[in-house]
Amino acid sequence: MSKEKLVITLLCINVFLLSASSTLVLPFLPLYLQELNTDNSALNFYTALAYSSTYAVSIVISPLWGHFADKYGKKLMLTFVFILLALSYLFAYLSTNAIQLCLSRAFQGLACGIIPAFLSLVSCIAKEQKAGIYMGYMQSGILLGTLTGPMLGGVISQFLGVKECFFIIIFVSLFILLTDIIFIKEPNQDQECKCKQSLQANDRQFEGFIKLIKDPIMRSLCMCVFIHSMVIMLIVPVLANVVENMSKNDFSVALSGVIFSLSGFAGALISPFWGKFGTVHGFLKVLCIGSFGAAVSDLIQSFNYHLLTFAIMQFVFGLFICTISPSANSITAKHVEKTYHARAYSLIFSSQQSGNLLGPIVASTLLTFLGERTPFLCAAGLLFILSIYLYIINVIRHAK
């Protein structure tokens, strides 16, 4: 194996473990808050705060990590970020009340710029003709980690407790940190020079960023990404409790982890089909169908109280909600000039994080005043409206 392939393989393992560790405990934060003896009257508030605080900090800090990586070195920033990540999970493990857990989650937001730093490192290390292939490997590692995390977290939480998940993640983070220090080297000067030249070229085109914000297609894409991300995070905080209330056995926590992962597995299975369908029929149509299908599945889940049907609808939800990433990226790649691709993807990332931030807040409000099934109903309503909007745009586009 060549040195380049070895480093790329290690980076893929890194993002797999990172994604798995980040989703390991995500569906079970409300249960951990209950273990911390959080008052029932304040449980929904602290649930929203625990989820949203991470994304609120990440929205601010993510652009800075890219700047620091280019200025001080990508390997140094990766090392520093993993130290912060291990500390954040240690703080969560040591938390004795809801406020301390929320603060540890906010601290974790400082490390959320790690994935863009990984991708930046790959773009500098890989040869130009292999960069696209290696980026695909990285995305597959992220997806596999996201799928595996909730299932492992459900089993660990069921038999050992949610708190022990944080303890395990600490060692995973330290293992990644050690492998990075030993095996990953800073890109050589020629590679770094090319990356910096590209960065400087983009920095001279700030007006392109403003142009993207004013572009109606980019605004529509950002809105789609925002709503899809918000819908997912509307459901995440309530899923474990909903499954626990429907389940009649002693393994409800582990079961909720499996059900949470069903949407991810569905997305992994169907994504190639949506890619081919979008290439032939257009990705705008894919977004419209995906939004409508996800809306129907959420609507059924909001009124269904049978566990098997609920799990099936979670799988169906994954079949449709997964359309957003390939569609948004493909439309952006075709519509936006290559010079502005980095700016365009940063806008999409910010929209995603904003949806992740707002989703738990809305879910908490709905839970407080209307009940645990209303987040599903709200998600269905938002997706129905979005699908109608996209359908109208598609009709207008073909009428021209």
Order of alpha helices (4+ residues) and beta strands (2+ residues): alpha-alpha-alpha-alpha-alpha-alpha-alpha-alpha-alpha-alpha-alpha-alpha-alpha-alpha-alpha-alpha-alpha
